[in-house]
Every structure is written in structure tokens, then in C-alpha cells.
């Protein structure tokens, strides 16, 4: 079943976005215009902050032995000075991206959760929401969304998805920019979705968060030409069993002169918006 392009939950989204998210103003310290790729092991979690506002893209993994949401992300957010989240954007239902939701939602229960509408009946996702005790009113199911987080414009586009296929094919694409400093993310989206999304939006960005942790099934040369990044980020676990980021992707980046940074080797990667350009800094 294919779901056509549309926007779901428009009224709720407009309420949140209106006035630059003024509904939640004043809860955080004077957060700068920053992006942090949080080292959560084999999984994804990205923090965006601007003018006292904050959002996450994905919330890391949860396994039988570890919970990145409780043990890594929440302490990290406190370290970065975040005591309120405006949004939690979830790329797709895989547990290395949404497993930490229980701990994060418990710490930040007022955050609005943004999720692709193609997963509205996905059993894995509904199970995660139930485990985290997320109320349906806290979720905005969307296929496209445009809004502002402080100075950053956030553009979300979600491709159509056939539930009989792998849910990586329905991953959320996100473009964040202030006219200069910019970031593009795509969850675990494979090359087929990258190709389909190229003409949907201008994805050009200074930083590219590598699809599927640097898997060979993502980061096509066409996608690199569309994004034209200067920096690529691989969110992956140290000595992970998948070999992420793969040699074939690293070779593509090297050939294109793109700097590669990895959370498994570099830890948290902190970039500050300085004169409309992301500059890597050590953080607090």
C-alpha cells in the first residue's frame, strides 16, 4: 500500500511551530545555535539547539544490557544545559533509533514527538510508544513539515512506504539550516529512497549525517552530489559487528574530499554555528 504525499496533523504542528516555538520559550538556559551528534554506541541520536530551544533526531538504542536513553542521552542533555525538549523527531521504528524513548520521554514528557505517518500502524513503533507510555496526543504523524527551531529552519520530508518491505524504506529525511550552517539527515534510508528524494527538496548541506551509519546500502554518489557536504558524520558503535562505516562509503567520501567524523572514535561531536557556518568545538 502506497501512502500519497500529504501533511498529517497540520493544526497540531502549526501550534508548535507558531512564533518560533514560543509556546515552550524560557525553559532552557541560553542555548547557542549548535548541533551535537551524541555517541550512543550502535545507534543514532542528534541534538539541535538554538535560542533556548532544543530538539532530538532519534533517541539511541536499547538492548537487554543497556539503555542509551536513560544512561547516555538524558545525562548528556543535562550536561549540554538542556532541561526542556521541544521536539523528538523519530526517523523510523528500528530499535537502535527509537529504543531510548522510554528514558528520554520520562525525562522530557512535554516534548512533541514527530513521526512519519507511514508508520502510524507499524506494530514495532506502536509497541515502543506503549512501552514509553506516550499518549497519542503527544504524537504528530506527518509526511512533510516545515518549521523553525530558533534560527534554524527545519524541513521534514517522508517518502511513501510499502509496509510489506523493510521499514528503512520509509525513513524520515530532515534538512536543517540557517542560510549557511546546514545539516541533512536520513535515518537508515537506502539508496532507492535517496534517489527518490533528490528532487523533492534542496538537500545541500555543510554536514551530512551518513545514512544507515555508513552502510554500503546508503550514501550513493548521486546523493553526495545532491547534498555536497564538507563533513560527513557516521554514528556507529566501536568495533560494531556490521563494519560501519563501510570501506566503500569511506572511499566515496575520500574521493569527494569530504571529511569523515565518527562517534565510535571521536565520541560526542559538537558543532557550533559561527557566522552561519558549523565549526567543530570541544563543547562544555
SULPELIN-V548132 format. One record per residue. PHI is phi in degrees with one decimal (* if undefined). PSI is psi in whole degrees, -180 to 180 (999 if undefined). OMEGA is omega in radians with two decimals (* if undefined). Layout:
<<PHI | PSI | OMEGA> <PHI | PSI | OMEGA>>
This chain:
<<* | 125 | 3.11> <-97.2 | 136 | 3.10> <-104.5 | 123 | -3.07> <-68.9 | 161 | 3.09> <-64.0 | 129 | 3.10> <-167.3 | 172 | 3.05> <-114.1 | 130 | -3.12> <-110.6 | 141 | 3.12> <72.4 | 39 | -3.04> <-60.5 | -44 | -3.08> <-61.9 | -43 | -3.14> <-65.1 | -41 | -3.14> <-64.7 | -42 | -3.13> <-61.2 | -36 | 3.13> <-64.6 | -42 | -3.12> <-69.5 | -43 | -3.05> <-74.9 | -33 | -3.03> <-50.0 | 136 | 3.11> <66.8 | 30 | 3.12> <61.8 | 39 | -3.13> <65.1 | 31 | -3.12> <-60.6 | -20 | 3.12> <-55.7 | -31 | -3.06> <-110.9 | 14 | -3.05> <-62.9 | 149 | 2.98> <89.2 | 2 | -3.08> <-87.5 | -29 | -3.11> <-101.5 | 164 | 2.97> <-64.4 | -178 | -3.13> <-72.9 | 76 | -3.13> <-66.2 | 137 | 3.10> <-80.4 | -177 | 3.09> <-90.4 | 98 | -2.92> <-141.2 | 159 | 2.97> <-135.3 | 136 | -3.13> <-128.5 | 123 | 3.03> <-92.3 | 104 | -3.00> <-79.9 | 132 | 3.14> <-78.9 | 105 | -3.06> <-116.3 | 18 | -3.02> <81.4 | -146 | -3.11> <-80.7 | 86 | -3.11> <175.3 | -176 | -3.08> <-125.0 | 142 | 2.91> <-163.7 | 122 | -3.13> <-125.7 | 131 | 3.12> <-105.1 | 132 | 3.03> <-120.5 | 131 | 3.10> <-130.3 | 149 | 3.09> <-167.5 | 128 | 3.02> <49.2 | 45 | 3.10> <85.6 | -1 | -3.14> <-107.6 | 158 | -3.10> <-150.5 | 147 | 3.09> <-145.0 | 154 | 3.04> <-115.7 | 145 | 2.90> <-111.3 | 110 | -3.08> <69.7 | 160 | -2.98> <-133.1 | 26 | 3.01> <73.4 | 179 | -3.03> <-93.8 | 163 | 2.93> <-137.4 | 130 | 3.09> <-125.0 | -178 | 3.12> <-64.6 | -23 | -3.06> <-110.7 | -11 | -3.08> <-150.5 | 153 | 3.13> <-134.9 | 101 | -3.08> <-63.7 | -33 | -3.13> <-59.9 | -51 | -3.10> <-76.6 | -43 | -2.96> <-90.2 | -22 | -3.08> <-121.2 | -55 | -2.96> <-68.7 | -51 | -3.11> <-60.5 | -48 | 3.06> <-59.7 | -38 | 3.12> <-63.8 | -43 | 3.14> <-62.1 | -40 | 3.08> <-63.1 | -40 | 3.12> <-61.9 | -38 | -3.14> <-79.2 | -1 | 3.11> <87.8 | 16 | -3.13> <-93.3 | 117 | 3.04> <-120.3 | 9 | 3.04> <-153.2 | 135 | 3.05> <-110.5 | 133 | 3.05> <-80.5 | -47 | -3.07> <-133.3 | 150 | 2.85> <-125.3 | 109 | 3.11> <-94.4 | 128 | -3.13> <-113.0 | 123 | -3.01> <-71.5 | -39 | -3.11> <-174.5 | 172 | -2.95> <-77.3 | -3 | -3.09> <-58.7 | 140 | -2.97> <-69.1 | -21 | 3.09> <-76.6 | -5 | 3.08> <-111.2 | -29 | -3.06> <-120.9 | -3 | -3.06> <-61.2 | -29 | -3.12> <-81.6 | 8 | -3.04> <-63.1 | -36 | -3.12> <-56.2 | -52 | -3.10> <-68.4 | -41 | -3.10> <-69.1 | -44 | -3.14> <-66.0 | -36 | 3.10> <-63.1 | -39 | -3.12> <-79.1 | -29 | -3.08> <-131.9 | 67 | -3.00> <-67.5 | -18 | -3.11> <-89.3 | -4 | -3.14> <-64.2 | 135 | 3.05> <-80.5 | 128 | -3.14> <-94.1 | 127 | 3.14> <-109.5 | 124 | -3.06> <-141.4 | 144 | 3.12> <-62.2 | 135 | -3.12> <-65.0 | -19 | -3.14> <-67.7 | -16 | 3.14> <-103.5 | 16 | -3.04> <-63.7 | -25 | 3.09> <-114.2 | 13 | -3.11> <-70.7 | 123 | -3.04> <-63.9 | -40 | 3.12> <-60.4 | -44 | -3.09> <-69.0 | -43 | 3.13> <-63.7 | -35 | 3.08> <-65.1 | -41 | 3.11> <-63.9 | -43 | 3.12> <-63.3 | -39 | 3.12> <-65.0 | -44 | 3.13> <-61.6 | -37 | -3.13> <-84.9 | -2 | -3.12> <56.5 | 44 | 3.11> <-85.4 | 124 | 3.12> <-75.5 | 149 | -3.12> <-60.2 | -30 | -3.14> <-68.6 | -15 | -3.12> <-88.4 | -4 | -3.04> <-112.1 | 131 | 2.96> <-108.3 | 116 | 3.10> <-90.8 | 120 | -3.02> <-132.5 | 159 | 2.88> <-116.0 | -17 | 2.98> <-154.5 | 153 | -3.09> <-163.0 | 139 | 3.05> <-130.3 | 130 | -3.14> <-158.7 | -174 | -3.12> <-130.3 | 137 | 2.99> <-120.5 | 97 | -3.02> <60.4 | -125 | -3.12> <-81.2 | -14 | -3.05> <-86.9 | 133 | 2.94> <-87.6 | 132 | 3.13> <-116.2 | 120 | -3.13> <-116.5 | 123 | -3.11> <-115.9 | 131 | 3.04> <-133.8 | 134 | -3.11> <-122.5 | 121 | -3.11> <-70.9 | 158 | 3.00> <-60.1 | 162 | -3.00> <-149.8 | 135 | 3.04> <-97.9 | 113 | -3.08> <-58.2 | -16 | 3.12> <-79.7 | -7 | -3.13> <-103.4 | 179 | 3.09> <-64.8 | 135 | -3.07> <-71.5 | -5 | 2.98> <-60.3 | -27 | -3.11> <-72.0 | -8 | 3.10> <-110.5 | 15 | -3.02> <-60.1 | 144 | 3.07> <-72.8 | 134 | 3.00> <-104.1 | 137 | -3.09> <-131.9 | 133 | 3.08> <-122.1 | 126 | -3.10> <-124.3 | 131 | -3.12> <-161.3 | 160 | 3.03> <-123.3 | 21 | -3.07> <98.2 | -12 | 3.12> <-145.0 | -72 | 3.04> <-62.1 | 130 | -3.00> <-154.6 | 153 | -3.10> <-145.4 | 138 | 3.02> <-123.6 | 133 | 3.10> <-129.0 | 156 | -3.10> <-147.5 | 23 | 3.11> <55.5 | -129 | 3.11> <-104.9 | 24 | -3.05> <-58.1 | 133 | 3.10> <-82.6 | 178 | -3.07> <-59.5 | -34 | -3.12> <-60.5 | -43 | 3.12> <-72.5 | -35 | 3.06> <-57.4 | -47 | -3.14> <-62.2 | -43 | -3.11> <-66.5 | -29 | -3.06> <-89.9 | -12 | -3.05> <-55.1 | -43 | -3.10> <-87.2 | -2 | -3.06> <-77.9 | -34 | -3.04> <-153.8 | 162 | 2.98> <-82.1 | 104 | -3.05> <-92.3 | 5 | -3.09> <-55.3 | 132 | -3.05> <-153.4 | 149 | 3.07> <-66.2 | -39 | -3.11> <-118.8 | 132 | 3.02> <-111.7 | 122 | 2.99> <-83.8 | 112 | -2.99> <-58.4 | 135 | 3.08> <-64.5 | 138 | 3.06> <52.7 | 41 | 3.00> <63.3 | 16 | -3.09> <96.0 | 22 | 3.09> <-64.5 | 152 | 3.08> <-67.9 | -16 | -3.13> <-82.7 | -4 | 3.13> <-125.6 | -180 | 3.09> <60.6 | 60 | 3.04> <-70.5 | 160 | 3.10> <-64.1 | -33 | 3.09> <-63.6 | -39 | 3.12> <-67.1 | -40 | 3.09> <-62.8 | -39 | 3.11> <-66.8 | -34 | -3.14> <-71.9 | -40 | -3.08> <-84.4 | -36 | -3.13> <53.1 | 51 | -3.09> <-75.8 | 156 | 2.97> <-94.3 | -28 | -3.08> <-131.5 | 139 | 3.04> <-120.0 | 138 | 3.14> <-114.0 | 128 | 3.02> <-108.3 | 115 | 3.05> <-92.3 | 112 | -3.06> <-158.1 | 163 | -3.14> <-89.2 | 149 | 3.14> <-62.8 | 128 | -3.14> <55.0 | 39 | -3.11> <-64.6 | 150 | -3.02> <-68.4 | -13 | -3.08> <-91.8 | -10 | -3.10> <73.7 | 26 | 3.11> <-80.5 | 142 | -0.18> <-73.3 | 144 | -3.03> <-74.0 | 158 | -3.12> <-61.8 | -37 | -3.11> <-65.0 | -37 | 3.11> <-71.6 | -42 | 3.13> <-60.8 | -36 | 3.11> <-66.4 | -41 | 3.10> <-60.5 | -43 | -3.14> <-65.1 | -43 | 3.13> <-61.9 | -44 | -3.13> <-62.3 | -32 | -3.11> <-90.6 | 0 | 3.13> <70.8 | 32 | -3.11> <-99.2 | 128 | 3.13> <-70.7 | 133 | 3.12> <-107.5 | 131 | 3.00> <-124.3 | 145 | -3.02> <-132.0 | 134 | 3.13> <-71.2 | -25 | 3.14> <-68.8 | -31 | -3.11> <-104.5 | -30 | -3.06> <-100.5 | -11 | -3.06> <72.5 | -154 | 3.09> <-59.0 | 133 | 3.14> <-110.0 | 114 | -3.01> <-109.4 | 124 | 3.11> <-124.6 | 130 | -3.13> <-107.3 | 139 | 3.10> <-78.7 | 107 | -3.14> <-117.7 | 111 | -3.12> <53.1 | 47 | 3.08> <64.1 | 36 | 3.03> <-147.1 | 134 | 3.10> <-75.9 | 127 | 3.13> <-123.1 | 130 | -3.12> <-73.0 | 132 | 3.09> <-133.4 | 171 | -3.07> <-81.4 | -18 | -3.13> <82.8 | -177 | -3.09> <-70.1 | 999 | *>>
